Amino acid sequence: MSRPSNPQLIDLRSDTVTRPTSAMREAMMAAEVGDDVFGDDPTVNSLEERLASLTGKEAALLLPTGTQSNLVALLAHCGRGDEYIVGQKYHTYLYEAGGGAVLGSIQPQPLPVQPDGTLSLSDIGDAIKPEDSHFARSRLLALENTHSGKVMPEAFLRDASELAWSRGLAVHLDGARLFNAAVATDTPVDRLAGYADTVSLCCSKGLGAPLGSVLVGPASLIGEARRWRKMVGGGMRQAGIVAAAIHHALDHHVDRLADDHRRAERLAGGLEAMEAVESVSVNTNMVYVDVGAAEVGDRLKEALKAEDILIAGGRHIRLVTHLDLDDAAIDRVVDRIRAHLNA
Ligand SMILES: *Cc1c(COP(=O)(O)O)cnc(C)c1O
């Protein structure tokens, strides 16, 4: 019942590709539900309470996607003519179709992302505008943990949030993969969430739920976000079936993220040994492999596709481990990549 249409398929394109397990589907089937727009869905309510408490925040809000979660966070923090400071490779700037600007008239102030995924503190300090009618009002610092699999060092999170707060800005953390960061560094999630006012968590990535993101933060901001969620069409009705999947994921799929990280290391180790590979890097559940030229990556992608292995092409190939991959799948991928790159 929970099998993909092709059970042989090995999909390394993203950790969003996982299918709900049979046990997760049973939990969804058994979920008590109500109308969540009326606040009547007990499973959504208990999930929101659970994630607020787990992250040390007052309140939480279930949304269909991480993009909508980040969007309503921007809209709750910033008004028309306000500005958010953000990494120019962060999701909230680059991969959300410009939603903050289009729908909120919020000006992004993008900054270069450092090799470790952080921003430079002096860049942030310099980007905060003084109170002056020439400038947009700097309102928010938006961070991302993990970024391309990289765990933001806790010292950076502390210094960046202190800087933002001391200058009157709020902090939003795109924690789509915050559980990966917490498991990889053995740090409690509430400590990592404590460096931001609001945090967005994705449940359809490493946690393996079919959909759903949760925004956590102070009750006042979450109340605002709830209003924006309705406006952008994210008010869902019997959403308890989704919340039940996420409850199940929190019960069973958090500690096992360590397996994804171990498998990413195993995959990287296998790739590093290949002569045709220029370089390999691995962070949490993501492996980046440089195959020297885009055509090499594109050819590899097509050759693997014929063998039911899906990867992205290009020169710098991102390979992502997740719940639907076991050790045998990783070994098969290493073996097939070796065969094709040596051919
Ligand atoms: C996946 C992701 C999101 C949200 O994406 P959706 O596909 O809209 O759920 C947000 N931020 C980061 C860093 C992500 O990787």
The ligand as an ORCA input file, in Angstrom:
! r2SCAN-3c Opt
* xyz 0 1
  C      12.040     22.818      1.037
  C      12.408     24.078      1.678
  C      11.449     25.031      2.011
  C       9.961     24.857      1.723
  O       9.638     24.286      0.529
  P       8.184     23.776      0.130
  O       8.468     22.946     -1.056
  O       7.371     24.971     -0.156
  O       7.616     22.993      1.276
  C      11.867     26.162      2.654
  N      13.169     26.351      2.945
  C      14.118     25.465      2.654
  C      15.523     25.720      3.040
  C      13.769     24.288      2.002
  O      14.713     23.401      1.703
*
